[in-house]
Each structure stands twice: as C-alpha cells, then as structure tokens.
Amino acid sequence: MLLMALARTNDFPDRDLKIADFAKALSHPARVAILKVLAEKKECICGELVADLPLAQSTVSQHLKALKELGLIQGT
C-alpha cells in the first residue's frame, strides 16, 4: 500500500510537491539551526557554522547542500 501512495505523488500539482520538499528540508533540526545562524549573521562560511553547531564539517556541508538545492540559501 505504501508503494502505491509513493507512486501517486505525480498526481499532485508541482507547487504542492515543492512545498512538501521545503517542509522535508525544514523537518531536520540541524537545518533549522543552520538557517537560524545564517539569518543572524547574514553570511557565513562553513567553518563558522561548524564552530557554532554541534556537527562535523562534513555533516554541515551535506545540510548546506540540501538547503541550497531547494533555494533556501545561496552561496558557493
């Protein structure tokens, strides 16, 4: 039954799928914490985030990549 539900995501409008993707990205507490730090500092490098959060650099990088792919943050 679960497979059937997953396959039906194509039946939803693109906007609903995009909102679901944003909700999924924000459902992880590390990503929420990263967004809070970035909102306070306006700009930041990964190393500064690592200093502010209880996460390894590689973990922060993975979360930044996910946030960037959804357009929630910008950067290089």
Distance bins in CASP14 RR format, pairs under 12 A and 6 or more apart:
PFRMAT RR
TARGET T0000
AUTHOR 0000-0000-0000
RMODE 2
METHOD distances of the structure
MODEL  1
1 7 0 0 0 0 0 1 0 0 0 0 0
1 8 0 0 0 0 0 1 0 0 0 0 0
2 8 0 0 0 0 0 1 0 0 0 0 0
3 9 0 0 0 0 0 1 0 0 0 0 0
4 11 0 0 0 0 0 1 0 0 0 0 0
5 11 0 0 0 0 0 1 0 0 0 0 0
5 12 0 0 0 0 0 1 0 0 0 0 0
6 12 0 0 0 0 0 1 0 0 0 0 0
8 16 0 0 0 0 0 1 0 0 0 0 0
8 17 0 0 0 0 0 1 0 0 0 0 0
9 16 0 0 0 0 1 0 0 0 0 0 0
9 17 1 0 0 1 0 0 0 0 0 0 0
9 18 0 0 0 0 0 1 0 0 0 0 0
9 20 0 0 0 0 1 0 0 0 0 0 0
9 21 0 0 0 0 0 1 0 0 0 0 0
10 16 0 0 0 0 0 1 0 0 0 0 0
10 17 0 0 0 0 1 0 0 0 0 0 0
11 17 0 0 0 0 0 1 0 0 0 0 0
12 18 0 0 0 0 0 1 0 0 0 0 0
12 19 0 0 0 0 1 0 0 0 0 0 0
12 20 0 0 0 0 1 0 0 0 0 0 0
12 21 0 0 0 0 0 1 0 0 0 0 0
13 19 0 0 0 0 1 0 0 0 0 0 0
13 20 0 0 0 0 0 1 0 0 0 0 0
14 20 0 0 0 0 0 1 0 0 0 0 0
14 21 0 0 0 0 0 1 0 0 0 0 0
15 21 0 0 0 0 0 1 0 0 0 0 0
15 22 0 0 0 0 0 1 0 0 0 0 0
16 22 0 0 0 0 0 1 0 0 0 0 0
16 23 0 0 0 0 0 1 0 0 0 0 0
17 23 0 0 0 0 0 1 0 0 0 0 0
17 24 0 0 0 0 0 1 0 0 0 0 0
17 70 0 0 0 0 0 1 0 0 0 0 0
18 24 0 0 0 0 0 1 0 0 0 0 0
18 25 0 0 0 0 0 1 0 0 0 0 0
18 70 0 0 0 0 1 0 0 0 0 0 0
18 71 0 0 0 0 0 1 0 0 0 0 0
18 72 0 0 0 0 0 1 0 0 0 0 0
19 25 0 0 0 0 0 1 0 0 0 0 0
19 26 0 0 0 0 0 1 0 0 0 0 0
19 70 0 0 0 0 0 1 0 0 0 0 0
20 26 0 0 0 0 0 1 0 0 0 0 0
20 27 0 0 0 0 0 1 0 0 0 0 0
20 70 0 0 0 0 0 1 0 0 0 0 0
21 27 0 0 0 0 0 1 0 0 0 0 0
21 66 0 0 0 0 1 0 0 0 0 0 0
21 67 0 0 0 0 0 1 0 0 0 0 0
21 69 0 0 0 0 1 0 0 0 0 0 0
21 70 1 0 1 0 0 0 0 0 0 0 0
21 71 0 0 0 0 1 0 0 0 0 0 0
21 72 0 0 0 0 0 1 0 0 0 0 0
22 31 0 0 0 0 0 1 0 0 0 0 0
22 35 0 0 0 0 0 1 0 0 0 0 0
22 66 0 0 0 0 0 1 0 0 0 0 0
22 67 0 0 0 0 0 1 0 0 0 0 0
22 69 0 0 0 0 0 1 0 0 0 0 0
22 70 1 0 0 1 0 0 0 0 0 0 0
22 71 0 0 0 0 1 0 0 0 0 0 0
22 72 1 0 0 1 0 0 0 0 0 0 0
23 31 0 0 0 0 0 1 0 0 0 0 0
23 32 0 0 0 0 0 1 0 0 0 0 0
23 70 0 0 0 0 0 1 0 0 0 0 0
23 72 0 0 0 0 0 1 0 0 0 0 0
24 31 0 0 0 0 1 0 0 0 0 0 0
24 66 0 0 0 0 1 0 0 0 0 0 0
24 67 0 0 0 0 0 1 0 0 0 0 0
24 69 0 0 0 0 0 1 0 0 0 0 0
24 70 0 0 0 0 1 0 0 0 0 0 0
24 72 0 0 0 0 0 1 0 0 0 0 0
25 31 1 0 1 0 0 0 0 0 0 0 0
25 32 0 0 0 0 1 0 0 0 0 0 0
25 34 0 0 0 0 0 1 0 0 0 0 0
25 35 0 0 0 0 1 0 0 0 0 0 0
25 63 0 0 0 0 1 0 0 0 0 0 0
25 64 0 0 0 0 0 1 0 0 0 0 0
25 65 0 0 0 0 0 1 0 0 0 0 0
25 66 1 0 1 0 0 0 0 0 0 0 0
25 67 1 0 0 1 0 0 0 0 0 0 0
25 68 0 0 0 0 0 1 0 0 0 0 0
25 69 0 0 0 0 1 0 0 0 0 0 0
25 70 1 0 1 0 0 0 0 0 0 0 0
25 71 0 0 0 0 1 0 0 0 0 0 0
25 72 1 0 0 1 0 0 0 0 0 0 0
25 73 0 0 0 0 0 1 0 0 0 0 0
26 32 1 0 0 1 0 0 0 0 0 0 0
26 33 0 0 0 0 0 1 0 0 0 0 0
26 34 0 0 0 0 0 1 0 0 0 0 0
26 35 1 0 0 1 0 0 0 0 0 0 0
26 36 0 0 0 0 0 1 0 0 0 0 0
26 63 0 0 0 0 0 1 0 0 0 0 0
26 66 0 0 0 0 0 1 0 0 0 0 0
26 67 0 0 0 0 1 0 0 0 0 0 0
26 70 0 0 0 0 1 0 0 0 0 0 0
26 72 0 0 0 0 1 0 0 0 0 0 0
27 66 0 0 0 0 0 1 0 0 0 0 0
28 34 0 0 0 0 1 0 0 0 0 0 0
28 35 0 0 0 0 0 1 0 0 0 0 0
28 55 0 0 0 0 0 1 0 0 0 0 0
28 59 0 0 0 0 0 1 0 0 0 0 0
28 62 0 0 0 0 0 1 0 0 0 0 0
28 63 1 0 0 1 0 0 0 0 0 0 0
28 66 0 0 0 0 1 0 0 0 0 0 0
28 67 0 0 0 0 1 0 0 0 0 0 0
28 72 0 0 0 0 0 1 0 0 0 0 0
29 35 0 0 0 0 0 1 0 0 0 0 0
29 36 0 0 0 0 0 1 0 0 0 0 0
29 53 0 0 0 0 0 1 0 0 0 0 0
29 54 0 0 0 0 0 1 0 0 0 0 0
29 55 0 0 0 0 0 1 0 0 0 0 0
29 63 0 0 0 0 0 1 0 0 0 0 0
30 36 0 0 0 0 0 1 0 0 0 0 0
30 37 0 0 0 0 0 1 0 0 0 0 0
30 49 0 0 0 0 1 0 0 0 0 0 0
30 50 0 0 0 0 0 1 0 0 0 0 0
30 52 0 0 0 0 0 1 0 0 0 0 0
30 53 1 0 0 1 0 0 0 0 0 0 0
30 54 0 0 0 0 1 0 0 0 0 0 0
30 55 1 0 1 0 0 0 0 0 0 0 0
30 56 0 0 0 0 0 1 0 0 0 0 0
30 59 1 0 0 1 0 0 0 0 0 0 0
30 60 1 0 0 1 0 0 0 0 0 0 0
30 61 0 0 0 0 0 1 0 0 0 0 0
30 62 0 0 0 0 1 0 0 0 0 0 0
30 63 1 0 1 0 0 0 0 0 0 0 0
30 64 0 0 0 0 0 1 0 0 0 0 0
30 66 0 0 0 0 1 0 0 0 0 0 0
30 67 0 0 0 0 0 1 0 0 0 0 0
31 37 0 0 0 0 0 1 0 0 0 0 0
31 38 0 0 0 0 0 1 0 0 0 0 0
31 49 0 0 0 0 0 1 0 0 0 0 0
31 53 0 0 0 0 0 1 0 0 0 0 0
31 55 0 0 0 0 0 1 0 0 0 0 0
31 59 0 0 0 0 0 1 0 0 0 0 0
31 60 0 0 0 0 0 1 0 0 0 0 0
31 62 0 0 0 0 1 0 0 0 0 0 0
31 63 1 0 1 0 0 0 0 0 0 0 0
31 64 0 0 0 0 1 0 0 0 0 0 0
31 65 0 0 0 0 0 1 0 0 0 0 0
31 66 1 0 0 1 0 0 0 0 0 0 0
31 67 1 0 1 0 0 0 0 0 0 0 0
31 68 0 0 0 0 0 1 0 0 0 0 0
31 69 0 0 0 0 0 1 0 0 0 0 0
31 70 0 0 0 0 1 0 0 0 0 0 0
31 72 0 0 0 0 1 0 0 0 0 0 0
31 73 0 0 0 0 1 0 0 0 0 0 0
32 38 0 0 0 0 0 1 0 0 0 0 0
32 39 0 0 0 0 0 1 0 0 0 0 0
32 53 0 0 0 0 0 1 0 0 0 0 0
32 63 0 0 0 0 1 0 0 0 0 0 0
32 67 0 0 0 0 0 1 0 0 0 0 0
32 72 0 0 0 0 0 1 0 0 0 0 0
33 39 0 0 0 0 0 1 0 0 0 0 0
33 40 0 0 0 0 0 1 0 0 0 0 0
33 49 0 0 0 0 1 0 0 0 0 0 0
33 50 0 0 0 0 0 1 0 0 0 0 0
33 52 0 0 0 0 1 0 0 0 0 0 0
33 53 1 0 1 0 0 0 0 0 0 0 0
33 54 0 0 0 0 1 0 0 0 0 0 0
33 55 0 0 0 0 1 0 0 0 0 0 0
33 59 0 0 0 0 0 1 0 0 0 0 0
33 60 0 0 0 0 1 0 0 0 0 0 0
33 63 0 0 0 0 1 0 0 0 0 0 0
33 64 0 0 0 0 0 1 0 0 0 0 0
33 67 0 0 0 0 0 1 0 0 0 0 0
34 40 0 0 0 0 0 1 0 0 0 0 0
34 41 0 0 0 0 0 1 0 0 0 0 0
34 44 0 0 0 0 1 0 0 0 0 0 0
34 46 0 0 0 0 1 0 0 0 0 0 0
34 47 0 0 0 0 0 1 0 0 0 0 0
34 48 0 0 0 0 0 1 0 0 0 0 0
34 49 1 0 0 1 0 0 0 0 0 0 0
34 50 0 0 0 0 0 1 0 0 0 0 0
34 52 0 0 0 0 1 0 0 0 0 0 0
34 53 1 0 0 1 0 0 0 0 0 0 0
34 54 0 0 0 0 0 1 0 0 0 0 0
34 55 0 0 0 0 1 0 0 0 0 0 0
34 59 0 0 0 0 0 1 0 0 0 0 0
34 60 1 0 0 1 0 0 0 0 0 0 0
34 61 0 0 0 0 0 1 0 0 0 0 0
34 62 0 0 0 0 0 1 0 0 0 0 0
34 63 1 0 1 0 0 0 0 0 0 0 0
34 64 1 0 0 1 0 0 0 0 0 0 0
34 65 0 0 0 0 0 1 0 0 0 0 0
34 66 0 0 0 0 1 0 0 0 0 0 0
34 67 1 0 0 1 0 0 0 0 0 0 0
34 68 0 0 0 0 0 1 0 0 0 0 0
34 72 0 0 0 0 1 0 0 0 0 0 0
34 73 0 0 0 0 1 0 0 0 0 0 0
35 41 0 0 0 0 0 1 0 0 0 0 0
35 44 0 0 0 0 0 1 0 0 0 0 0
35 49 0 0 0 0 0 1 0 0 0 0 0
35 53 0 0 0 0 0 1 0 0 0 0 0
35 63 0 0 0 0 1 0 0 0 0 0 0
35 64 0 0 0 0 0 1 0 0 0 0 0
35 66 0 0 0 0 0 1 0 0 0 0 0
35 67 1 0 0 1 0 0 0 0 0 0 0
35 68 0 0 0 0 0 1 0 0 0 0 0
35 70 0 0 0 0 0 1 0 0 0 0 0
35 71 0 0 0 0 0 1 0 0 0 0 0
35 72 1 0 0 1 0 0 0 0 0 0 0
35 73 1 0 0 1 0 0 0 0 0 0 0
36 44 0 0 0 0 0 1 0 0 0 0 0
36 49 0 0 0 0 0 1 0 0 0 0 0
36 52 0 0 0 0 1 0 0 0 0 0 0
36 53 0 0 0 0 1 0 0 0 0 0 0
37 43 0 0 0 0 0 1 0 0 0 0 0
37 44 1 0 0 1 0 0 0 0 0 0 0
37 45 0 0 0 0 0 1 0 0 0 0 0
37 46 0 0 0 0 0 1 0 0 0 0 0
37 47 0 0 0 0 0 1 0 0 0 0 0
37 48 0 0 0 0 1 0 0 0 0 0 0
37 49 1 0 1 0 0 0 0 0 0 0 0
37 50 0 0 0 0 0 1 0 0 0 0 0
37 51 0 0 0 0 1 0 0 0 0 0 0
37 52 1 0 1 0 0 0 0 0 0 0 0
37 53 1 0 0 1 0 0 0 0 0 0 0
37 55 0 0 0 0 0 1 0 0 0 0 0
37 60 0 0 0 0 1 0 0 0 0 0 0
37 63 0 0 0 0 0 1 0 0 0 0 0
37 64 0 0 0 0 0 1 0 0 0 0 0
37 67 0 0 0 0 0 1 0 0 0 0 0
37 73 0 0 0 0 0 1 0 0 0 0 0
38 44 1 0 1 0 0 0 0 0 0 0 0
38 45 0 0 0 0 0 1 0 0 0 0 0
38 46 0 0 0 0 0 1 0 0 0 0 0
38 48 0 0 0 0 1 0 0 0 0 0 0
38 49 1 0 0 1 0 0 0 0 0 0 0
38 52 0 0 0 0 0 1 0 0 0 0 0
38 53 0 0 0 0 0 1 0 0 0 0 0
38 60 0 0 0 0 0 1 0 0 0 0 0
38 63 0 0 0 0 0 1 0 0 0 0 0
38 64 0 0 0 0 1 0 0 0 0 0 0
38 67 0 0 0 0 1 0 0 0 0 0 0
38 68 0 0 0 0 0 1 0 0 0 0 0
38 72 0 0 0 0 1 0 0 0 0 0 0
38 73 1 0 0 1 0 0 0 0 0 0 0
38 74 0 0 0 0 0 1 0 0 0 0 0
38 75 0 0 0 0 0 1 0 0 0 0 0
39 72 0 0 0 0 0 1 0 0 0 0 0
39 73 0 0 0 0 0 1 0 0 0 0 0
40 48 0 0 0 0 0 1 0 0 0 0 0
40 49 0 0 0 0 0 1 0 0 0 0 0
40 52 0 0 0 0 1 0 0 0 0 0 0
41 47 0 0 0 0 0 1 0 0 0 0 0
41 48 1 0 0 1 0 0 0 0 0 0 0
41 49 0 0 0 0 1 0 0 0 0 0 0
41 51 0 0 0 0 0 1 0 0 0 0 0
41 52 0 0 0 0 1 0 0 0 0 0 0
41 73 0 0 0 0 0 1 0 0 0 0 0
42 48 0 0 0 0 0 1 0 0 0 0 0
42 73 0 0 0 0 0 1 0 0 0 0 0
42 74 0 0 0 0 0 1 0 0 0 0 0
43 49 0 0 0 0 0 1 0 0 0 0 0
43 73 0 0 0 0 0 1 0 0 0 0 0
43 74 0 0 0 0 1 0 0 0 0 0 0
43 75 0 0 0 0 1 0 0 0 0 0 0
43 76 0 0 0 0 0 1 0 0 0 0 0
44 50 0 0 0 0 0 1 0 0 0 0 0
44 51 0 0 0 0 1 0 0 0 0 0 0
44 52 0 0 0 0 1 0 0 0 0 0 0
44 53 0 0 0 0 0 1 0 0 0 0 0
44 60 0 0 0 0 0 1 0 0 0 0 0
44 64 0 0 0 0 1 0 0 0 0 0 0
44 73 0 0 0 0 1 0 0 0 0 0 0
44 74 0 0 0 0 0 1 0 0 0 0 0
44 75 0 0 0 0 1 0 0 0 0 0 0
45 51 0 0 0 0 1 0 0 0 0 0 0
45 52 0 0 0 0 0 1 0 0 0 0 0
45 57 0 0 0 0 0 1 0 0 0 0 0
45 60 0 0 0 0 0 1 0 0 0 0 0
45 61 0 0 0 0 0 1 0 0 0 0 0
45 64 0 0 0 0 0 1 0 0 0 0 0
45 75 0 0 0 0 1 0 0 0 0 0 0
45 76 0 0 0 0 0 1 0 0 0 0 0
46 52 0 0 0 0 0 1 0 0 0 0 0
46 53 0 0 0 0 0 1 0 0 0 0 0
46 55 0 0 0 0 0 1 0 0 0 0 0
46 56 0 0 0 0 0 1 0 0 0 0 0
46 57 1 0 0 1 0 0 0 0 0 0 0
46 58 0 0 0 0 1 0 0 0 0 0 0
46 59 0 0 0 0 0 1 0 0 0 0 0
46 60 1 0 1 0 0 0 0 0 0 0 0
46 61 1 0 1 0 0 0 0 0 0 0 0
46 62 0 0 0 0 0 1 0 0 0 0 0
46 63 0 0 0 0 0 1 0 0 0 0 0
46 64 1 0 0 1 0 0 0 0 0 0 0
46 65 0 0 0 0 0 1 0 0 0 0 0
46 67 0 0 0 0 0 1 0 0 0 0 0
46 68 0 0 0 0 0 1 0 0 0 0 0
46 73 0 0 0 0 0 1 0 0 0 0 0
46 75 0 0 0 0 0 1 0 0 0 0 0
46 76 0 0 0 0 0 1 0 0 0 0 0
47 53 0 0 0 0 1 0 0 0 0 0 0
47 55 0 0 0 0 0 1 0 0 0 0 0
47 56 0 0 0 0 0 1 0 0 0 0 0
47 57 1 0 0 1 0 0 0 0 0 0 0
47 58 0 0 0 0 0 1 0 0 0 0 0
47 59 0 0 0 0 0 1 0 0 0 0 0
47 60 1 0 0 1 0 0 0 0 0 0 0
47 61 0 0 0 0 1 0 0 0 0 0 0
47 64 0 0 0 0 0 1 0 0 0 0 0
48 57 0 0 0 0 0 1 0 0 0 0 0
48 60 0 0 0 0 1 0 0 0 0 0 0
48 64 0 0 0 0 0 1 0 0 0 0 0
49 55 1 0 0 1 0 0 0 0 0 0 0
49 56 0 0 0 0 0 1 0 0 0 0 0
49 57 0 0 0 0 1 0 0 0 0 0 0
49 59 0 0 0 0 0 1 0 0 0 0 0
49 60 1 0 1 0 0 0 0 0 0 0 0
49 61 0 0 0 0 1 0 0 0 0 0 0
49 62 0 0 0 0 0 1 0 0 0 0 0
49 63 0 0 0 0 1 0 0 0 0 0 0
49 64 1 0 0 1 0 0 0 0 0 0 0
49 67 0 0 0 0 0 1 0 0 0 0 0
49 73 0 0 0 0 0 1 0 0 0 0 0
50 56 1 0 0 1 0 0 0 0 0 0 0
50 57 1 0 1 0 0 0 0 0 0 0 0
50 58 0 0 0 0 1 0 0 0 0 0 0
50 59 0 0 0 0 1 0 0 0 0 0 0
50 60 1 0 1 0 0 0 0 0 0 0 0
50 61 0 0 0 0 1 0 0 0 0 0 0
50 63 0 0 0 0 0 1 0 0 0 0 0
50 64 0 0 0 0 0 1 0 0 0 0 0
51 57 0 0 0 0 1 0 0 0 0 0 0
51 60 0 0 0 0 0 1 0 0 0 0 0
52 60 0 0 0 0 1 0 0 0 0 0 0
53 59 0 0 0 0 1 0 0 0 0 0 0
53 60 1 0 0 1 0 0 0 0 0 0 0
53 61 0 0 0 0 0 1 0 0 0 0 0
53 63 0 0 0 0 1 0 0 0 0 0 0
53 64 0 0 0 0 0 1 0 0 0 0 0
54 60 0 0 0 0 0 1 0 0 0 0 0
55 61 0 0 0 0 1 0 0 0 0 0 0
55 62 0 0 0 0 1 0 0 0 0 0 0
55 63 1 0 0 1 0 0 0 0 0 0 0
55 64 0 0 0 0 0 1 0 0 0 0 0
56 62 0 0 0 0 1 0 0 0 0 0 0
56 63 0 0 0 0 0 1 0 0 0 0 0
57 63 0 0 0 0 0 1 0 0 0 0 0
57 64 0 0 0 0 0 1 0 0 0 0 0
58 64 0 0 0 0 0 1 0 0 0 0 0
58 65 0 0 0 0 0 1 0 0 0 0 0
59 65 0 0 0 0 0 1 0 0 0 0 0
59 66 0 0 0 0 0 1 0 0 0 0 0
60 66 0 0 0 0 0 1 0 0 0 0 0
60 67 0 0 0 0 0 1 0 0 0 0 0
61 67 0 0 0 0 0 1 0 0 0 0 0
61 68 0 0 0 0 0 1 0 0 0 0 0
62 68 0 0 0 0 0 1 0 0 0 0 0
62 69 0 0 0 0 0 1 0 0 0 0 0
63 69 0 0 0 0 0 1 0 0 0 0 0
63 70 0 0 0 0 0 1 0 0 0 0 0
63 72 0 0 0 0 0 1 0 0 0 0 0
63 73 0 0 0 0 1 0 0 0 0 0 0
64 70 0 0 0 0 0 1 0 0 0 0 0
64 71 0 0 0 0 0 1 0 0 0 0 0
64 72 0 0 0 0 1 0 0 0 0 0 0
64 73 1 0 0 1 0 0 0 0 0 0 0
64 74 0 0 0 0 0 1 0 0 0 0 0
64 75 0 0 0 0 1 0 0 0 0 0 0
64 76 0 0 0 0 0 1 0 0 0 0 0
65 71 0 0 0 0 0 1 0 0 0 0 0
65 72 0 0 0 0 0 1 0 0 0 0 0
65 73 0 0 0 0 1 0 0 0 0 0 0
65 75 0 0 0 0 0 1 0 0 0 0 0
65 76 0 0 0 0 0 1 0 0 0 0 0
66 72 0 0 0 0 1 0 0 0 0 0 0
66 73 0 0 0 0 1 0 0 0 0 0 0
67 73 1 0 1 0 0 0 0 0 0 0 0
67 74 0 0 0 0 1 0 0 0 0 0 0
67 75 0 0 0 0 0 1 0 0 0 0 0
68 74 1 0 0 1 0 0 0 0 0 0 0
68 75 1 0 0 1 0 0 0 0 0 0 0
68 76 0 0 0 0 1 0 0 0 0 0 0
69 75 0 0 0 0 0 1 0 0 0 0 0
END
